[in-house]
Amino acid sequence: STGGTEALKEVLIKLPPSTPGIMIVQHMPPMFTKSLADRLNQISQMTIVEASDQENPKKGHVYIAPGGKHMVIRKNANNHHEIKIIDSPPVNHCKPAVDILFRSVAGLKAVRHLSIVMTGMGKDGTDGLKSLKRKGTYCLIQDEKTSVVWGMPGSAYAESLVDEVLPLDKIGSRIVELVNPN
């Protein structure tokens, strides 16, 4: 959300191509998410794309929800994870909404996940995090000092859904530590 495009840049430049697949929801209208993915792809070691329906998430890839649509992850008929792009009503006045993505991840069995909420207005993500916390997610949020707006991370914090509060410049390296604990 607000401040998110610069925050994403700061985090994604620190992630190596060995990082597990990442799914991102950025509150943007249609057409802007494709250009965001293209810009971020130029500065990242990972492959960054606007997500497509029925795409199988891969290590070293980042999938950004298309503006004006929701993104979920599910098991397909072959029992593989796939991205599904859906056109359902806004949630928390957002489309895409991270609550939709978080709830879909919470519905999967035997999936390791890390949840991150960064700068943004409103409370999108908080309800989805409640579902993910029941499934054992580890949650990082951006601190108030480095957030343009501390609405989304602040809402998660107020609901006691957070494991770590970090300044923006520490989030990327912490992701690497958590997903590659060697």
N, C-alpha and C positions, 0 to 999 in steps of 0.2 A: 504494500500500500504506500502511503506517503513516505518518500525517502527510499523506497525499496529498490529502485533500479541501481542507485549508487551503492547501496548496501550489498546487493547481490554481486556486483562487480568486485567489491572489496573481499568478499568471502570466496567467490569462485576462482579467483586468480591463485589462491593458495592450495587448491585441491589437485592432487596428482591424478593421472589417468587410471590408476589402480583403485580409485574410490568407487564404491558400489553406486549403482544407479540412483539418481536424485530426481525427485519430482518437486516442482516449484509452482506455487500459485501466487501470481502477482496480480493485484487488482488493476486491470487495464482493459480498455475497450477493444473490440475486434480490430485487427490489422496492426496494432501497436506491439503485440506480443511477438509476432514474427520478426519484426525489426529489432526488438530487444534481444531475442535469441541470436540473431545474426551478429549483432554488435558484441554480445558476450562471448560468442563462439570465437571471435577474432582475438580475444585476449586470454582465453583459457586453454589449459592443457587437455581439458575434457571436451567432448563433443556436445555442443548445446544446440537444441532444436526446439521448435514449437511442437508440442506433442501431437501425434496423429492417432486416430482411432485404430484399435487392434494392434498397436505397436507393442513389441515385447521389450520391456526395460532391460538395458544391458549395463554392465560395469563400464565405467568411464564415460557415461552419457548423462546428460541433464535434460529433463523434459519439462518445458514450461507450458502450463495450461493455456489453451487458446483464449484470447479475450472474448468475452460474451458467452462462454461455454464452461461447464464444469468438467473436471477431470477426476476419474476414479481409477482404481486398480482392482482387478478381479482375476479369478482363475477362469481360463477358457475351457472349452470342451476337451482339449488335450492336457488339461491340468497344468498349464503354464500360466504365469502371470502375464496379463496384458493390460494396456491402458485402454480405457473406454472414455470417449468424449460424449458428454450428454448435454442436451438442451432442455433443462428443467428450470423452474423459477429461481430467482435470486434467493440467497440465504444471507441474512444479516445485511441486506441491501447490496450484496456482492455477487457478481457473476463474472469470473469464477470465484468460488468460495473455498477456502482451505478447510472449513468444517466438513464439507462434502468429501474431500480427499481423505482427511484424517479418519472419518467414519468408515470409509471403504477399506483403508489399511487395517483398521481395528477388526474388521470382519474376516480377515484372512487368518488362517491357521499356520503356525510354525514359520512366521516371518519376523526376522529381526528388523527393528526400525528405530530410527532416531528422529525426534521431532524438534524443529527449530521454528521459533516465531520471532520475526524481526520487526522493525519500525512499521507503524501503520495505525490508521484511525480505526476506531470501533473495537469490536470484540470478536471478530471472525477468528476462528481457531480454538477458542476456549471450549466450546461444547464438544468439538471433535477430540480435543485433548483429553477430555474426561473419559471418552471411550478408549482412547489409546493408553491412558494411564492404567486402566483395568487390565490391559494386555501387556503391561510392563515396559512401555516406552520410556526412554530417557529423554528429557526435554531440556533444551537450551533456549534461553531467550536473550535478546539484545538488551543491554542495560538502558536505563532512562537517560543517562548523560549523553550517550552517543546516538540515541534514537531521535529522528526528526519529530516523531509523534510516538508517545509511549502507550497508545491506546491498546493495541493488540497484545504486545508483550505484558503490559501492565495488567490487563484483564486476566491473563493466564496466571500471573504472579498473585493477584488478589484472590484467586481461587485455589491457591496452593498446589498448582499443577507443575511446578518448575523444579528441576534438579540443579540447574546452574544459571546464573545471571552473569553475562560476560559483555565487555565492551566489544564493539564491532570488529576491531582489529585483532581480536583473539578468537573469534568464532571459527574461522577457517582452519587454523592450526588445531583447535580443539576437536573439530570434526575428524581430522586426520588421526589424532590420538585415539579417538573413540572407535573408529571403524578399522583401524590397523594397529591393534594394541601390542605389537611386537616391540 
